[in-house]
Amino acid sequence: MTVVYVIVVSMLVAAGALTLVRLFRGPDTLDRIAALDVFVVLIVGAGAVYVAFYQDVSNVALLVAFSLVAFVGSATAARLAAHRERHR
């Protein structure tokens, strides 16, 4: 079962690297906001892999709270960016 965790974590790291490329090279503000949102999802996914590997459910509430705060933040940032684009 350890091989599965190693494969999942390596895929998360590869996805994180590609997301960071999009974050730094994104031509638009909305691209960067979407990249940050994907990066937060990857962090929550890595936390879920940690919970599954160590069978420690004490961090599940932290993962849920982090994902909710990230969702509200990305929705707010996207709304602000769209508002700025309309008023240009």
C-alpha positions, 0 to 999 in steps of 0.5 A, a space after each residue: 500500500 505504501 507504493 500507492 501513497 508514493 505514486 499519489 504524492 509524486 503525482 501531487 508534486 508534479 501537479 503542484 509544479 505545473 500549477 506553480 508554472 501557471 501561477 508565475 507565467 499566467 498572462 491574466 489575473 484570473 489565470 493566477 487566481 485559478 492557479 492558486 485555487 488549484 494549488 490549495 486543492 492540491 494541498 488539501 489533497 496532500 493533507 488527505 493522503 497524510 490522513 489516510 497514510 497515518 490513519 490520523 483523523 485529527 486533521 480532517 477538521 483542519 482540512 475542511 476549514 482550510 478548503 472552505 476559507 480557500 473557496 471563499 477567498 478565491 471566489 472573492 478574488 475572482 469576483 474582484 478581478 471580474 469587477 475590475 475587468 468590467 470597469 476598464 
